[in-house]
Amino acid sequence: MQPLSLAKPRQPLKVLCLGAHSDDIEIGLGGTLLGWIAAGVQLDVHWCVLSARGPRRAEAMAGAASILEGVAAQTVECGEFRDGYFPNQSADIKTWIEDLKTRVNPDVVFTHRSDDAHQDHREVNRLTWNTFRDHTILEYEIPKWDGDIGRPNFYIAMSEDIMARKIDILARCFGTQRSKDWFDADTFRGLARIRGMECRAPERFAEAFTARKVLMTLVPQEMKSTETTTEADSRDALHDLLTADL
């Protein structure tokens, strides 16, 4: 499979990460962010957790700090919407996200899947698409006992080292979740191994996303500019040759 690239070393990339709850972003795309940072991508990350109250706020801040160490720029915001009741708070959440849009203009937006079994996740997805209509949006997945693992169509490979760092951050930063039977290293590693198998990731692991709409150009813009300059230089050289005083 011919790999494509959203980001390159030493090049800037503005990313908006939206998560309903503390740990969602880390689970869904923690490896992707860690991998970009390790590769030298100049990330400007706006990290938003909509429901982070009490100890969950402390966990959200700790998780973000651990993932985002080494980024070029970062902003972390935590809302206090009631966990489990996002559909009933839709108007207020829409206002919150609309206000967010006035302050950010990301290259890529990460949000929850549209068919996620958790009602809060679905509501964040719906309002993401409702607000960021002209952006590249990638929908990440969260494993859970509901059995809602889907069929993604966009994969970002992870190294074994990044996989291990992601699991360590999840185990270290989210003590309130350790009692849940699905929240363990086997779950996170197993899902990443399946996604790595599906895309034949070089080091066996990957995070998977749903990309509903993606725009690709046939020729990168910088290549177009180079070709235009080259063609102009050739025309100038030919003109000089034809008009030279023989």
Phi and psi restraints in degrees (value plus and minus 20) as a CYANA .aco file:
   2 GLN   PHI     -94.1   -54.1
   2 GLN   PSI      95.8   135.8
   3 PRO   PHI     -95.5   -55.5
   3 PRO   PSI     124.7   164.7
   4 LEU   PHI    -128.5   -88.5
   4 LEU   PSI     145.9   185.9
   5 SER   PHI    -152.9  -112.9
   5 SER   PSI     107.8   147.8
   6 LEU   PHI    -105.8   -65.8
   6 LEU   PSI     -44.0    -4.0
   7 ALA   PHI    -166.6  -126.6
   7 ALA   PSI     129.5   169.5
   8 LYS   PHI    -147.5  -107.5
   8 LYS   PSI     131.8   171.8
   9 PRO   PHI     -74.3   -34.3
   9 PRO   PSI     118.8   158.8
  10 ARG   PHI      50.8    90.8
  10 ARG   PSI     -17.8    22.2
  11 GLN   PHI    -122.2   -82.2
  11 GLN   PSI     125.8   165.8
  12 PRO   PHI     -96.8   -56.8
  12 PRO   PSI     128.4   168.4
  13 LEU   PHI    -168.0  -128.0
  13 LEU   PSI     102.7   142.7
  14 LYS   PHI    -116.4   -76.4
  14 LYS   PSI     105.0   145.0
  15 VAL   PHI    -146.0  -106.0
  15 VAL   PSI     113.8   153.8
  16 LEU   PHI    -130.5   -90.5
  16 LEU   PSI     103.4   143.4
  17 CYS   PHI    -132.2   -92.2
  17 CYS   PSI     101.2   141.2
  18 LEU   PHI    -134.5   -94.5
  18 LEU   PSI     105.4   145.4
  19 GLY   PHI    -153.9  -113.9
  19 GLY   PSI     117.4   157.4
  20 ALA   PHI     -87.3   -47.3
  20 ALA   PSI     -60.2   -20.2
  21 HIS   PHI    -151.5  -111.5
  21 HIS   PSI     140.8   180.8
  22 SER   PHI     -76.6   -36.6
  22 SER   PSI     114.7   154.7
  23 ASP   PHI      71.1   111.1
  23 ASP   PSI     -35.2     4.8
  24 ASP   PHI     -82.1   -42.1
  24 ASP   PSI     -68.4   -28.4
  25 ILE   PHI     -84.6   -44.6
  25 ILE   PSI     -62.5   -22.5
  26 GLU   PHI     -81.5   -41.5
  26 GLU   PSI     -61.4   -21.4
  27 ILE   PHI     -89.0   -49.0
  27 ILE   PSI     -65.3   -25.3
  28 GLY   PHI     -96.3   -56.3
  28 GLY   PSI     -57.0   -17.0
  29 LEU   PHI    -164.8  -124.8
  29 LEU   PSI       0.3    40.3
  30 GLY   PHI     -78.4   -38.4
  30 GLY   PSI     -60.6   -20.6
  31 GLY   PHI     -86.9   -46.9
  31 GLY   PSI     -58.1   -18.1
  32 THR   PHI     -81.5   -41.5
  32 THR   PSI     -67.3   -27.3
  33 LEU   PHI     -85.4   -45.4
  33 LEU   PSI     -64.4   -24.4
  34 LEU   PHI     -79.9   -39.9
  34 LEU   PSI     -59.9   -19.9
  35 GLY   PHI     -86.6   -46.6
  35 GLY   PSI     -62.1   -22.1
  36 TRP   PHI     -83.7   -43.7
  36 TRP   PSI     -62.3   -22.3
  37 ILE   PHI     -82.2   -42.2
  37 ILE   PSI     -66.4   -26.4
  38 ALA   PHI     -82.0   -42.0
  38 ALA   PSI     -50.9   -10.9
  39 ALA   PHI    -100.8   -60.8
  39 ALA   PSI     -27.6    12.4
  40 GLY   PHI      71.6   111.6
  40 GLY   PSI      -6.2    33.8
  41 VAL   PHI     -88.1   -48.1
  41 VAL   PSI     116.0   156.0
  42 GLN   PHI    -105.1   -65.1
  42 GLN   PSI      65.1   105.1
  43 LEU   PHI    -103.1   -63.1
  43 LEU   PSI     115.1   155.1
  44 ASP   PHI    -136.2   -96.2
  44 ASP   PSI      85.0   125.0
  45 VAL   PHI    -130.3   -90.3
  45 VAL   PSI     108.4   148.4
  46 HIS   PHI    -129.0   -89.0
  46 HIS   PSI      93.5   133.5
  47 TRP   PHI    -132.3   -92.3
  47 TRP   PSI      99.8   139.8
  48 CYS   PHI    -147.3  -107.3
  48 CYS   PSI     104.6   144.6
  49 VAL   PHI    -135.1   -95.1
  49 VAL   PSI     100.1   140.1
  50 LEU   PHI    -101.9   -61.9
  50 LEU   PSI     -47.8    -7.8
  51 SER   PHI    -144.4  -104.4
  51 SER   PSI      80.6   120.6
  52 ALA   PHI    -165.2  -125.2
  52 ALA   PSI      69.5   109.5
  53 ARG   PHI    -132.0   -92.0
  53 ARG   PSI     128.2   168.2
  54 GLY   PHI      35.2    75.2
  54 GLY   PSI    -150.4  -110.4
  55 PRO   PHI     -83.0   -43.0
  55 PRO   PSI     -45.4    -5.4
  56 ARG   PHI     -89.2   -49.2
  56 ARG   PSI     -48.5    -8.5
  57 ARG   PHI     -87.7   -47.7
  57 ARG   PSI     -63.9   -23.9
  58 ALA   PHI     -81.2   -41.2
  58 ALA   PSI     -59.5   -19.5
  59 GLU   PHI     -85.5   -45.5
  59 GLU   PSI     -61.7   -21.7
  60 ALA   PHI     -80.3   -40.3
  60 ALA   PSI     -64.0   -24.0
  61 MET   PHI     -87.4   -47.4
  61 MET   PSI     -58.8   -18.8
  62 ALA   PHI     -87.3   -47.3
  62 ALA   PSI     -61.8   -21.8
  63 GLY   PHI     -84.3   -44.3
  63 GLY   PSI     -64.5   -24.5
  64 ALA   PHI     -82.3   -42.3
  64 ALA   PSI     -64.1   -24.1
  65 ALA   PHI     -81.0   -41.0
  65 ALA   PSI     -59.0   -19.0
  66 SER   PHI     -90.0   -50.0
  66 SER   PSI     -61.3   -21.3
  67 ILE   PHI     -91.9   -51.9
  67 ILE   PSI     -60.9   -20.9
  68 LEU   PHI    -109.3   -69.3
  68 LEU   PSI     -15.0    25.0
  69 GLU   PHI     -78.6   -38.6
  69 GLU   PSI     101.8   141.8
  70 GLY   PHI      79.3   119.3
  70 GLY   PSI     -21.0    19.0
  71 VAL   PHI     -93.6   -53.6
  71 VAL   PSI     139.5   179.5
  72 ALA   PHI     -89.4   -49.4
  72 ALA   PSI     -58.0   -18.0
  73 ALA   PHI    -175.1  -135.1
  73 ALA   PSI     129.9   169.9
  74 GLN   PHI    -171.6  -131.6
  74 GLN   PSI     126.9   166.9
  75 THR   PHI    -155.8  -115.8
  75 THR   PSI     109.1   149.1
  76 VAL   PHI    -139.2   -99.2
  76 VAL   PSI     106.1   146.1
  77 GLU   PHI    -145.3  -105.3
  77 GLU   PSI     119.2   159.2
  78 CYS   PHI    -145.6  -105.6
  78 CYS   PSI     104.9   144.9
  79 GLY   PHI    -112.2   -72.2
  79 GLY   PSI     155.6   195.6
  80 GLU   PHI    -149.3  -109.3
  80 GLU   PSI      17.4    57.4
  81 PHE   PHI     -89.2   -49.2
  81 PHE   PSI     130.2   170.2
  82 ARG   PHI     -91.7   -51.7
  82 ARG   PSI     103.8   143.8
  83 ASP   PHI     -80.7   -40.7
  83 ASP   PSI     109.8   149.8
  84 GLY   PHI      70.9   110.9
  84 GLY   PSI     -28.2    11.8
  85 TYR   PHI    -143.1  -103.1
  85 TYR   PSI       5.3    45.3
  86 PHE   PHI     -78.0   -38.0
  86 PHE   PSI     -60.8   -20.8
  87 PRO   PHI     -78.2   -38.2
  87 PRO   PSI     -53.5   -13.5
  88 ASN   PHI     -97.7   -57.7
  88 ASN   PSI     -32.7     7.3
  89 GLN   PHI    -132.0   -92.0
  89 GLN   PSI       0.7    40.7
  90 SER   PHI     -76.1   -36.1
  90 SER   PSI     -64.0   -24.0
  91 ALA   PHI     -82.8   -42.8
  91 ALA   PSI     -63.1   -23.1
  92 ASP   PHI     -87.8   -47.8
  92 ASP   PSI     -59.3   -19.3
  93 ILE   PHI     -87.6   -47.6
  93 ILE   PSI     -58.6   -18.6
  94 LYS   PHI     -80.9   -40.9
  94 LYS   PSI     -63.6   -23.6
  95 THR   PHI     -80.0   -40.0
  95 THR   PSI     -61.8   -21.8
  96 TRP   PHI     -81.9   -41.9
  96 TRP   PSI     -65.4   -25.4
  97 ILE   PHI     -92.9   -52.9
  97 ILE   PSI     -56.1   -16.1
  98 GLU   PHI     -83.1   -43.1
  98 GLU   PSI     -59.6   -19.6
  99 ASP   PHI     -84.4   -44.4
  99 ASP   PSI     -59.4   -19.4
 100 LEU   PHI     -78.3   -38.3
 100 LEU   PSI     -59.6   -19.6
 101 LYS   PHI     -82.6   -42.6
 101 LYS   PSI     -47.8    -7.8
 102 THR   PHI     -91.8   -51.8
 102 THR   PSI     -33.7     6.3
 103 ARG   PHI    -131.5   -91.5
 103 ARG   PSI     -28.8    11.2
 104 VAL   PHI    -154.7  -114.7
 104 VAL   PSI     131.6   171.6
 105 ASN   PHI    -161.3  -121.3
 105 ASN   PSI      56.3    96.3
 106 PRO   PHI     -95.9   -55.9
 106 PRO   PSI     135.4   175.4
 107 ASP   PHI     -96.6   -56.6
 107 ASP   PSI     -55.6   -15.6
 108 VAL   PHI    -157.2  -117.2
 108 VAL   PSI     116.7   156.7
 109 VAL   PHI    -133.9   -93.9
 109 VAL   PSI     108.3   148.3
 110 PHE   PHI    -125.9   -85.9
 110 PHE   PSI     110.7   150.7
 111 THR   PHI    -165.8  -125.8
 111 THR   PSI     159.6   199.6
 112 HIS   PHI     -92.6   -52.6
 112 HIS   PSI     143.6   183.6
 113 ARG   PHI     -92.4   -52.4
 113 ARG   PSI     127.9   167.9
 114 SER   PHI     -88.5   -48.5
 114 SER   PSI     -47.7    -7.7
 115 ASP   PHI    -127.3   -87.3
 115 ASP   PSI       3.3    43.3
 116 ASP   PHI     -81.6   -41.6
 116 ASP   PSI     122.2   162.2
 117 ALA   PHI     -92.7   -52.7
 117 ALA   PSI     -38.3     1.7
 118 HIS   PHI    -105.3   -65.3
 118 HIS   PSI     107.5   147.5
 119 GLN   PHI     -82.7   -42.7
 119 GLN   PSI     -54.3   -14.3
 120 ASP   PHI     -85.0   -45.0
 120 ASP   PSI     -61.1   -21.1
 121 HIS   PHI     -83.2   -43.2
 121 HIS   PSI     -64.8   -24.8
 122 ARG   PHI     -81.8   -41.8
 122 ARG   PSI     -58.6   -18.6
 123 GLU   PHI     -87.7   -47.7
 123 GLU   PSI     -60.5   -20.5
 124 VAL   PHI     -82.7   -42.7
 124 VAL   PSI     -61.5   -21.5
 125 ASN   PHI     -80.3   -40.3
 125 ASN   PSI     -67.6   -27.6
 126 ARG   PHI     -80.0   -40.0
 126 ARG   PSI     -63.2   -23.2
 127 LEU   PHI     -96.4   -56.4
 127 LEU   PSI     -45.6    -5.6
 128 THR   PHI     -83.2   -43.2
 128 THR   PSI     -69.8   -29.8
 129 TRP   PHI     -87.6   -47.6
 129 TRP   PSI     -52.1   -12.1
 130 ASN   PHI     -87.8   -47.8
 130 ASN   PSI     -49.6    -9.6
 131 THR   PHI    -119.2   -79.2
 131 THR   PSI     -67.2   -27.2
 132 PHE   PHI    -118.2   -78.2
 132 PHE   PSI      54.2    94.2
 133 ARG   PHI     -97.9   -57.9
 133 ARG   PSI     -42.0    -2.0
 134 ASP   PHI    -139.9   -99.9
 134 ASP   PSI      20.9    60.9
 135 HIS   PHI    -149.3  -109.3
 135 HIS   PSI     138.8   178.8
 136 THR   PHI     -98.0   -58.0
 136 THR   PSI      98.4   138.4
 137 ILE   PHI    -138.6   -98.6
 137 ILE   PSI     107.7   147.7
 138 LEU   PHI    -136.2   -96.2
 138 LEU   PSI     109.2   149.2
 139 GLU   PHI    -119.7   -79.7
 139 GLU   PSI     102.2   142.2
 140 TYR   PHI    -116.3   -76.3
 140 TYR   PSI     148.8   188.8
 141 GLU   PHI    -136.6   -96.6
 141 GLU   PSI     129.4   169.4
 142 ILE   PHI    -146.6  -106.6
 142 ILE   PSI      96.6   136.6
 143 PRO   PHI     -88.4   -48.4
 143 PRO   PSI     127.4   167.4
 144 LYS   PHI    -183.0  -143.0
 144 LYS   PSI     147.9   187.9
 145 TRP   PHI     -90.6   -50.6
 145 TRP   PSI     -32.3     7.7
 146 ASP   PHI     -84.9   -44.9
 146 ASP   PSI     -38.7     1.3
 147 GLY   PHI      51.8    91.8
 147 GLY   PSI      29.6    69.6
 148 ASP   PHI    -130.3   -90.3
 148 ASP   PSI       0.2    40.2
 149 ILE   PHI     -79.5   -39.5
 149 ILE   PSI     108.7   148.7
 150 GLY   PHI    -123.7   -83.7
 150 GLY   PSI    -176.3  -136.3
 151 ARG   PHI    -139.3   -99.3
 151 ARG   PSI      67.6   107.6
 152 PRO   PHI     -90.4   -50.4
 152 PRO   PSI     144.5   184.5
 153 ASN   PHI    -152.0  -112.0
 153 ASN   PSI      -7.6    32.4
 154 PHE   PHI    -163.6  -123.6
 154 PHE   PSI     103.9   143.9
 155 TYR   PHI    -144.7  -104.7
 155 TYR   PSI     122.7   162.7
 156 ILE   PHI    -146.0  -106.0
 156 ILE   PSI      96.6   136.6
 157 ALA   PHI     -91.6   -51.6
 157 ALA   PSI     131.4   171.4
 158 MET   PHI    -146.3  -106.3
 158 MET   PSI     128.3   168.3
 159 SER   PHI    -102.3   -62.3
 159 SER   PSI     145.4   185.4
 160 GLU   PHI     -82.2   -42.2
 160 GLU   PSI     -56.7   -16.7
 161 ASP   PHI     -84.7   -44.7
 161 ASP   PSI     -63.8   -23.8
 162 ILE   PHI     -85.1   -45.1
 162 ILE   PSI     -59.4   -19.4
 163 MET   PHI     -78.9   -38.9
 163 MET   PSI     -64.9   -24.9
 164 ALA   PHI     -85.5   -45.5
 164 ALA   PSI     -59.6   -19.6
 165 ARG   PHI     -86.3   -46.3
 165 ARG   PSI     -59.7   -19.7
 166 LYS   PHI     -80.9   -40.9
 166 LYS   PSI     -66.7   -26.7
 167 ILE   PHI     -83.6   -43.6
 167 ILE   PSI     -60.7   -20.7
 168 ASP   PHI     -81.6   -41.6
 168 ASP   PSI     -63.0   -23.0
 169 ILE   PHI     -83.6   -43.6
 169 ILE   PSI     -63.6   -23.6
 170 LEU   PHI     -82.5   -42.5
 170 LEU   PSI     -62.8   -22.8
 171 ALA   PHI     -89.4   -49.4
 171 ALA   PSI     -55.1   -15.1
 172 ARG   PHI    -101.5   -61.5
 172 ARG   PSI     -54.8   -14.8
 173 CYS   PHI    -116.2   -76.2
 173 CYS   PSI     -36.2     3.8
 174 PHE   PHI    -142.2  -102.2
 174 PHE   PSI      46.6    86.6
 175 GLY   PHI     -82.1   -42.1
 175 GLY   PSI     -50.6   -10.6
 176 THR   PHI     -89.4   -49.4
 176 THR   PSI     -34.8     5.2
 177 GLN   PHI    -120.4   -80.4
 177 GLN   PSI     -27.8    12.2
 178 ARG   PHI     -84.5   -44.5
 178 ARG   PSI     -43.2    -3.2
 179 SER   PHI     -97.2   -57.2
 179 SER   PSI     -33.4     6.6
 180 LYS   PHI     -97.1   -57.1
 180 LYS   PSI     111.5   151.5
 181 ASP   PHI     -87.9   -47.9
 181 ASP   PSI     -37.6     2.4
 182 TRP   PHI    -111.4   -71.4
 182 TRP   PSI     -32.9     7.1
 183 PHE   PHI    -111.6   -71.6
 183 PHE   PSI      63.1   103.1
 184 ASP   PHI    -173.4  -133.4
 184 ASP   PSI     151.0   191.0
 185 ALA   PHI     -81.8   -41.8
 185 ALA   PSI     -56.2   -16.2
 186 ASP   PHI     -81.8   -41.8
 186 ASP   PSI     -61.7   -21.7
 187 THR   PHI     -82.7   -42.7
 187 THR   PSI     -69.9   -29.9
 188 PHE   PHI     -87.8   -47.8
 188 PHE   PSI     -61.9   -21.9
 189 ARG   PHI     -89.4   -49.4
 189 ARG   PSI     -59.4   -19.4
 190 GLY   PHI     -84.0   -44.0
 190 GLY   PSI     -64.3   -24.3
 191 LEU   PHI     -85.0   -45.0
 191 LEU   PSI     -62.8   -22.8
 192 ALA   PHI     -85.0   -45.0
 192 ALA   PSI     -52.5   -12.5
 193 ARG   PHI     -89.7   -49.7
 193 ARG   PSI     -61.4   -21.4
 194 ILE   PHI     -81.5   -41.5
 194 ILE   PSI     -65.7   -25.7
 195 ARG   PHI     -86.7   -46.7
 195 ARG   PSI     -54.6   -14.6
 196 GLY   PHI     -86.1   -46.1
 196 GLY   PSI     -57.6   -17.6
 197 MET   PHI     -84.0   -44.0
 197 MET   PSI     -61.9   -21.9
 198 GLU   PHI     -83.6   -43.6
 198 GLU   PSI     -50.8   -10.8
 199 CYS   PHI    -129.3   -89.3
 199 CYS   PSI     -13.6    26.4
 200 ARG   PHI      34.2    74.2
 200 ARG   PSI      31.0    71.0
 201 ALA   PHI     -81.3   -41.3
 201 ALA   PSI     117.6   157.6
 202 PRO   PHI     -75.6   -35.6
 202 PRO   PSI     -57.6   -17.6
 203 GLU   PHI    -131.3   -91.3
 203 GLU   PSI       5.2    45.2
 204 ARG   PHI      62.4   102.4
 204 ARG   PSI     -32.5     7.5
 205 PHE   PHI    -141.6  -101.6
 205 PHE   PSI     131.1   171.1
 206 ALA   PHI    -178.4  -138.4
 206 ALA   PSI     136.9   176.9
 207 GLU   PHI    -123.3   -83.3
 207 GLU   PSI     126.3   166.3
 208 ALA   PHI    -141.3  -101.3
 208 ALA   PSI     128.3   168.3
 209 PHE   PHI    -159.8  -119.8
 209 PHE   PSI     143.5   183.5
 210 THR   PHI    -128.2   -88.2
 210 THR   PSI     105.0   145.0
 211 ALA   PHI    -132.9   -92.9
 211 ALA   PSI      83.9   123.9
 212 ARG   PHI     -93.6   -53.6
 212 ARG   PSI     -59.6   -19.6
 213 LYS   PHI    -159.7  -119.7
 213 LYS   PSI     106.1   146.1
 214 VAL   PHI    -154.8  -114.8
 214 VAL   PSI     110.5   150.5
 215 LEU   PHI    -121.9   -81.9
 215 LEU   PSI     107.1   147.1
 216 MET   PHI    -141.9  -101.9
 216 MET   PSI     120.2   160.2
 217 THR   PHI    -114.0   -74.0
 217 THR   PSI     128.1   168.1
 218 LEU   PHI     -88.6   -48.6
 218 LEU   PSI     -55.0   -15.0
 219 VAL   PHI    -150.0  -110.0
 219 VAL   PSI     108.5   148.5
 220 PRO   PHI     -75.0   -35.0
 220 PRO   PSI     125.5   165.5
 221 GLN   PHI     -78.1   -38.1
 221 GLN   PSI     -60.1   -20.1
 222 GLU   PHI     -85.9   -45.9
 222 GLU   PSI     -51.7   -11.7
 223 MET   PHI     -89.8   -49.8
 223 MET   PSI     -58.6   -18.6
 224 LYS   PHI     -79.6   -39.6
 224 LYS   PSI     -64.0   -24.0
 225 SER   PHI     -83.0   -43.0
 225 SER   PSI     -60.7   -20.7
 226 THR   PHI     -84.1   -44.1
 226 THR   PSI     -62.5   -22.5
 227 GLU   PHI     -85.4   -45.4
 227 GLU   PSI     -59.9   -19.9
 228 THR   PHI     -83.0   -43.0
 228 THR   PSI     -62.5   -22.5
 229 THR   PHI     -84.4   -44.4
 229 THR   PSI     -62.6   -22.6
 230 THR   PHI     -83.1   -43.1
 230 THR   PSI     -63.4   -23.4
 231 GLU   PHI     -83.2   -43.2
 231 GLU   PSI     -59.5   -19.5
 232 ALA   PHI     -85.0   -45.0
 232 ALA   PSI     -62.4   -22.4
 233 ASP   PHI     -81.4   -41.4
 233 ASP   PSI     -59.6   -19.6
 234 SER   PHI     -85.4   -45.4
 234 SER   PSI     -61.7   -21.7
 235 ARG   PHI     -84.6   -44.6
 235 ARG   PSI     -59.0   -19.0
 236 ASP   PHI     -85.3   -45.3
 236 ASP   PSI     -60.9   -20.9
 237 ALA   PHI     -85.2   -45.2
 237 ALA   PSI     -61.2   -21.2
 238 LEU   PHI     -85.2   -45.2
 238 LEU   PSI     -60.3   -20.3
 239 HIS   PHI     -82.3   -42.3
 239 HIS   PSI     -63.5   -23.5
 240 ASP   PHI     -82.8   -42.8
 240 ASP   PSI     -59.1   -19.1
 241 LEU   PHI     -87.3   -47.3
 241 LEU   PSI     -62.7   -22.7
 242 LEU   PHI     -93.2   -53.2
 242 LEU   PSI     -46.8    -6.8
 243 THR   PHI    -122.0   -82.0
 243 THR   PSI     -15.3    24.7
 244 ALA   PHI     -84.1   -44.1
 244 ALA   PSI     127.5   167.5
 245 ASP   PHI     -96.0   -56.0
 245 ASP   PSI      82.1   122.1
